């Protein structure tokens, strides 16, 4: 996705210097920085959640990864629970 953003000249200069040190393009460096920030904020939010909320999110993530075409009979579920 292509988006145009305005960046202050001083910040752009710093980005150019950092990109030279990192041997990355300015675009790659910005993508890396944004990814880092998003991950940091996600972790910050997770740390502030209660244990129950974290378990709920973990369950949701597992459910999203499950194979939705795999069907289990009621009997199999009851055998596992009982």
SULRA-V316503 format. One record per residue. N is the residue number from 1. RES is the residue in three letters. PHI is phi in degrees with one decimal (none if undefined). NEAR is the number of other ideal C-beta (glycine too) atoms within 10 Angstrom. Layout:
<<N:RES:PHI:NEAR> <N:RES:PHI:NEAR>>
This chain:
<<1:UNK:none:2> <2:UNK:-106.8:3> <3:UNK:-134.4:4> <4:UNK:-98.2:4> <5:UNK:-131.6:5> <6:UNK:-92.9:5> <7:UNK:-125.5:12> <8:UNK:-59.1:8> <9:UNK:-58.9:7> <10:UNK:-65.9:8> <11:UNK:-68.6:9> <12:UNK:-62.6:12> <13:UNK:-61.9:11> <14:UNK:-63.2:12> <15:UNK:-61.5:16> <16:UNK:-63.6:11> <17:UNK:-65.9:10> <18:UNK:-61.5:14> <19:UNK:-64.5:17> <20:UNK:-67.0:11> <21:UNK:-64.1:8> <22:UNK:-83.5:11> <23:UNK:56.2:8> <24:UNK:-126.9:14> <25:UNK:-74.9:10> <26:UNK:-59.8:14> <27:UNK:-60.0:10> <28:UNK:-63.0:12> <29:UNK:-63.5:18> <30:UNK:-65.7:16> <31:UNK:-62.0:12> <32:UNK:-62.9:13> <33:UNK:-64.6:12> <34:UNK:-66.3:10> <35:UNK:-60.7:10> <36:UNK:-60.9:10> <37:UNK:-64.1:10> <38:UNK:-63.2:10> <39:UNK:-63.3:10> <40:UNK:-59.9:10> <41:UNK:-66.3:10> <42:UNK:-62.0:10> <43:UNK:-63.4:10> <44:UNK:-61.1:9> <45:UNK:-66.1:11> <46:UNK:-62.3:12> <47:UNK:-65.9:8> <48:UNK:-84.5:8> <49:UNK:-80.0:12> <50:UNK:-73.9:8> <51:UNK:-59.3:7> <52:UNK:-64.8:8> <53:UNK:-63.7:12> <54:UNK:-64.1:12> <55:UNK:-63.8:11> <56:UNK:-61.7:12> <57:UNK:-65.7:13> <58:UNK:-59.9:11> <59:UNK:-64.0:10> <60:UNK:-59.7:10> <61:UNK:-63.0:9> <62:UNK:-63.9:9> <63:UNK:-63.9:9> <64:UNK:-68.3:8> <65:UNK:-87.5:7> <66:UNK:-71.0:8> <67:UNK:-84.0:6> <68:UNK:-77.3:7> <69:UNK:-90.1:5> <70:UNK:-79.2:6> <71:UNK:-112.5:7> <72:UNK:-118.4:8> <73:UNK:-76.2:8> <74:UNK:-60.2:7> <75:UNK:-62.8:8> <76:UNK:-63.6:10> <77:UNK:-63.7:10> <78:UNK:-64.0:9> <79:UNK:-63.8:9> <80:UNK:-69.4:8> <81:UNK:-76.5:6> <82:UNK:-95.4:5>>
